[in-house]
């Protein structure tokens, strides 16, 4: 029997999204798909070019995983999502199944990539000596392979057992979301404590040696503010874009109406796409290291 005919979404009552909301959402989805494709494609290109100018870092590999997931979401999920949002009648079962397979693939790979990036950052901040001695480039590539293997496994699960997946997937994603958020908060607390200790040490040194440059304290304050601001940006964007979808999905598992869930689910997927567009700026394009790579590429291409 054809698997698409067994998929649970195609056996519930169809309810289209209100026309005005559907148009606004589809336009937003189109813009986000274009922006996400360009920005994530640019970051993936920059990461492949980093080795030409400097040593690649472990975080670069994990960011490559995140950007690849966001890129797939922009080029594969959003183009399928727009017809589904605008549809006034039920779309073919095969298209519905394809949309759910690709969306669950990207949600799984994206959430796991964010978790691994955050955990990698936590290790480097909390245990810097252990991190420097034991976390290698090959382990990061192994992590990348594991992320996408899990995403492929989720896609296969959707294909063969869509109804079971629909009940368990929100719980899985909510656990990954919670772990990521907890780690981000822990990183913020650790860096705050480290910066307080550093500030006390600088003040003590200046008190004992009056010839120590005062600009050391100023540089410490600037670096502390930049680090804390970056972490707050990451947390705020992560919560604002992922939390509504998490709440909606978990609410459906315990109390939701299937028709209502199918009617409004995709608007939350569009909201998550906002995160896919902002990720490159938060994690990569803001850093001076990548800006230097951009400058070198520009000079190489146009000022040879």
N, C-alpha and C positions, 0 to 999 in steps of 0.2 A: 504493500500500500504506500502511496506517495506520502512522504513525511509532511509536506506542507499542508495536507488536508487534516493532519492530526494536531497541527499547531494551535494552541489554546486561544490565541488572539483572534483567530478567524472563526471561532465558534461563539463569540459574544455579540451582543447587540451593538451595532455601529452607531456612534454619535459624533457628527463632525464638530470641529471647533467653530465657534462663532466667526462669521465671515470677516468682520473688521479686525478681530484679534489675529485671525489666520493670516491676513495680508501683512499686518505689521510684523508678525513673528517671522514670516517667510522672507520679508525684506531684510530684517535684522540677521536672519540666518545666512542669507546670501552675502551680506557685507562681512560677517564674521568668518565665513568660509574663505573668502578672498584674502582677508587680513591674516587669518591663521595659516593659509597656504604659503603666503609670501614670507611672513616672519619666521615660521618654523623651518621653511626651506632655507632661508638665509642662515639661520643658526646652525643647521646641519652642515651646510657648506663651510661655514667658518670653523666648525669643530674638525672637519676633515682637513682643513688647511692649517690648523694650529701646529701640527708636527713639522711643518716647513720652517717655522719661525722659533718655536720653543717647545719644551717638553709637554706632552699631553698630561693632564691631571686626571685622577680617578673620578672627580666630579664631572668632568667633561663627558665621560662615557655614559654616566647615568643621565645627564642632561640630554645627550643624544637619544637615549631611550625614550625620555619624556617627549622630546620634540618629534620623534618619529611617530609616536602614538598620536600626538596632536595633529601632525601632518596628515595621517591616515584619516583621522576624524574630519578634517577640513575637506579632503578630496573625495572621500568615500561615503561618510555618514551624512553630512549636511546636504549634498545633492540628492540623496534618497529621502531625506527628511522633509524637504520643501514640498514635493508633490503630496506627501502624506499629510502635511499640515493643511494644504489647500484643497485636498480631496473632499468632495461633497458626498461621495458614496464609497463603499468599501473597495480598497485597492486589491489587486490580485494576491492570492495567498503566497505565491513565490516572492513577490516584492516585499510583502510584510515580513516574511521569514528572513530575507536578505538584509533588510534594515535592522532587525533585531540581532542578527548574528554579528554584523559589523559594529553596531553600537555597543554591544556587550564586550566585544573584543577590545575596542578602544577604551571603554570605561575601565575594564580590568587592567589593561596595560598602563593606562594613564595613572590610575590610583596606586598601583604597585610601584610605578616609577617614582611618584611623589613620596611614597613611603620609604623607598630605598635612598632617595636623595636626602631626605630628612634624617634617616638613620645614619647615613654616611657622615653628614654634617655633625650629628650628635657625637659620634665616635671621635671625630677629629677635634672636637671642642673639649669633650670630657676626658678622653684618654689619648692625648696627642702622641705620646711616645709609643704606645701600643699600635696606634693607627699608622704611624710612620714605618714601623718595623714589620707589620703583619698584613696590612691592607695593600694588595698589589694590583697592578693593572689587569693581570689575567683574572683575578677574582672579580673585578668589576665587569669584565666581559662575560664571565660565567653568570653574574647577576643579571646582565642584560638578556642572555639566552633564557634564563629561568623566568624572567618577567614575561617574555613573549611566548614561551611554552605554556605558561599558565593562562595567558590570554587565548591562545589557540585551544587549550583545553576547555575554557569557558565557551568559546564559539561552538565547539563540538557538542558540548552539553546542551546548549540552546537548540541545536539542530535535532538532536535525538530525544530531548525531553524538555520541551519548552514550558510545560505547565509546572513541573517540579522546580525548574530553574527560576521561574517567576516568583516563587514563594521564598526561595533561599538566597537569591542573588542580592536583594536589598540588605539582608543581614550581613552577608559577606562584605559588601561595600561599606556598610556602616562601621564594621569592625576596623577595616583598613583606614577609613576616615578618622575614627577616634584615635587609633594608634599614631597616625600622622600628626594630628593636632596636639596630642599629649607630648610628643617628641619636640614639636616646634616650641611649645611653651617651656619645656625643660631647657632647650637650647637658649631661649631668651633669658631664663633665670640664671643659667650658668654663666653666660656672657656678662650679665649685669654684675654678678659676684666677682668675676675675674677683673672687670673694669674698675670696680671699687677698690680691689686689692692693688691694682696697678696705680691708681690715683693716689692711694695712701703711700705707696713706695716712692713715687715721684716727689710727693710733698716732703717725705722724710729725707730724701736725698738732697733736695733743695734747702731744707732746713740745716743740714749738716755741712753742705758745700754750697756756698752762696754763688759760686761761679758757674753752676750748672745752668745751661740755657733755659730760659722760661718757656721757650716755644715747645719744649717737650710736653708740658702739660696741655698746651693748646692743641698739639697734634693728637694727643691721647683723647681729648674731648671730642675732636672732630671725628676720629675713627670710631669712638664709642657711639656717637650719635648716628653715624652712617650705618654701622652694623645693626643697631637697634631699630633704626628706621626700616632697613631692608627686611628684617624679621617680621616687623609689624605689618609691612606691606604684604608679605607672603601669607601671613595668618589671615589678614583681613580679606584678601582676594579669595583665598582658599575657602574660608567660611562662607562668604557671600555667594559664591558660585556653586559650591558643592552641597552645603547644608540644606537648602530648599529641596533639592532632589532627594537627598537622603531621607528627610522627614516625610516627603510625599510617598516615597517607595515603602518605607517602614510602616507608615500609617495604613497603606493599602494592605500590607501583609496581615495586620491585626484587625482593621476595621473597614477597609476600603470597599467601594463598589467597583466592580471590574469595568463597567462601561465608563464610569467617571475617570478611572485610572487611565484607560486607553485614550480617552478624549484629551486629557491634559498632560500626559506623560511627556510628550515631545517638546513642549514649551520649556520644560526643565532641562532637557538635553541641549536646547539652544543656549540656556543660561550657562551651562557648563562649558560651552564653546567659547564663551567670553574668557574663561580661565585659560583655555588653549591659546588664545590670542595674546594674553598678557604674560604668560609663562616665559617666552623668550626674553622679554624686557626685564622681568623680575630676576631671573636666574643667570642671564648671560649678557645681554646687551648693555646693562648698567655698569658692568665691571670694566675697570681700566685695562685689564689684560686683554679682553676681547676687542676693546676699542683700538688698542695698539695693533692687533692683528688686522683689523679693518683698514687702518691707516697704511700698514705695510702692503696689503694687497692692492690698495688704491695706487700707491706709489709705484708698485711693480707693474701694474697694468697701464698706467697713464703717464708715467714719468720715467720711463726707461731711457 
